[in-house]
Amino acid sequence: MVVSSNGEFDWAKAVKEFDEAKSGVKGLVDAGVTRLPRLFVHPPELLQSNPKLETSNAPAELPTIDFEGVERGSGARQREVVEEIRKAAEEWGFFRIINHSVPLETMDAMLEAVRRFHELPAVEKMPLYSDDSRKRVRFNSNSALRENDSASWRDILTCVFTDDQLDPQEIPLACRVEVQEYVKHMIELRETMSELISEALGLPSNYLSSIECMKSQAMACLYYPICPEPEKTLGTPKHSDTTFLTLLMQDSIGGLQILHDNQWVDVPPVRGALIANIGDLMQIISNDKFISVEHRVVAQPVGPRISVACFFTPSMAAAAKPFAPIKEILSDENPAVYREFMFREYCQYYKIKGQDVVSALPHYKIPS
């Protein structure tokens, strides 16, 4: 354990040493750690989140929405799917998608490519190691920790496609082809989701596309190594997503949990399925019609666990305009519950607060 001169844990020194190694959590595992480094130990109250909440081992019966036969624009099948999305977004904030048009071989290839990158020798990944959010492609483990935050047991390769664009040469060769192919399918599925969600909000099918609220995406390629003491840490702490929409692919290991009906419940992986979840920005513009739900990833004694999360955010043009509840869905009976704000301000709020904030929603609420 890293200690200061008075014998206490030196958090700043531990973070500095970990970052300077530039090898992430995988580097610790490769070095043969058998006990969890103090930096990664979470307080018991954060592991439980709320002493009154019990964790269920029963799988969450997530709504599963079958996209088979859905064609953007019209059709009875599409109307059924729109209604299923509306109900799931209002009651769960999470839902599983099957028959979504992303080929299974593309999904498998992407998961294998993420594994291949993260299992490269540390020296090959070091040039990409950074916590600078301005870098479009970066590798890190626990970027921008606030003072005394506990680190998470995971490594991340992030690829940011601003307005759907990213120079392929910036993507690591170990996963370049697979990332480019996967993001093409994510863009297609996003457009389908955009139309369906617009209709689920009672708006024209082109509404969300017209305001470009999901035109950019950050692809997080996550690697959760085997953990020597999983009961003491988390792969990802409790949070709600800052995005409009997230589409998640996970491998067969499991570990994702959502907070539903005041209980942590497991979301077991289903081969070939994707998980969609509503983000804080979607809850805001929907004026609380759709809900953004807290979730986390628990550390595992097996693995590694691999997942790919695509976080959809505004285009450059849209980010320059204020966000607020959609005027077309407001009324005297349904007045705005959030104030206007700029996307930059919203992002900065999370950076300043760190793990002290699970969601920014209360910050933007109009006082009642």
Number of C-alpha atoms within 10 A of each C-alpha: 12 16 12 12 7 7 8 10 15 17 18 15 14 17 19 10 11 18 18 12 14 20 23 24 25 23 18 16 14 13 9 10 12 11 10 18 15 17 22 17 20 19 13 13 9 14 17 15 14 12 10 9 13 13 14 12 11 11 12 16 12 17 18 17 19 17 17 14 13 20 12 14 12 10 11 11 14 19 16 15 20 23 16 18 26 22 16 22 26 17 16 21 25 27 21 21 20 17 16 18 12 18 13 13 10 16 23 15 18 26 24 15 20 24 20 12 19 26 16 12 13 16 10 13 20 17 11 18 21 19 16 13 12 9 14 16 23 24 26 23 25 22 16 15 16 15 11 12 19 22 24 23 28 25 25 24 23 23 22 23 20 17 16 15 11 15 10 12 8 14 21 18 13 16 19 17 15 19 23 14 14 17 17 13 17 18 18 13 15 21 18 19 20 23 20 27 25 19 21 21 21 14 16 13 21 16 17 20 17 12 15 18 24 25 24 21 27 20 25 22 25 24 27 29 25 19 25 19 15 18 16 17 28 26 25 19 22 24 18 22 22 24 23 21 27 23 22 18 22 24 20 13 16 21 21 19 23 23 19 17 10 12 15 23 22 24 22 19 19 16 14 19 21 23 20 20 27 26 26 23 26 25 25 26 21 23 22 17 16 26 24 29 23 19 24 19 23 23 28 23 12 14 16 19 22 24 22 23 20 25 22 25 26 22 19 14 12 18 16 12 15 13 19 20 21 14 12 10 16 14 9 6 6 9 12 22 18 22 15 16 13 14 18 12 11 17 12 10 14 16 14 12 13 14 18 10 17 17 19 18 18 10 13 15 15 11 9 4
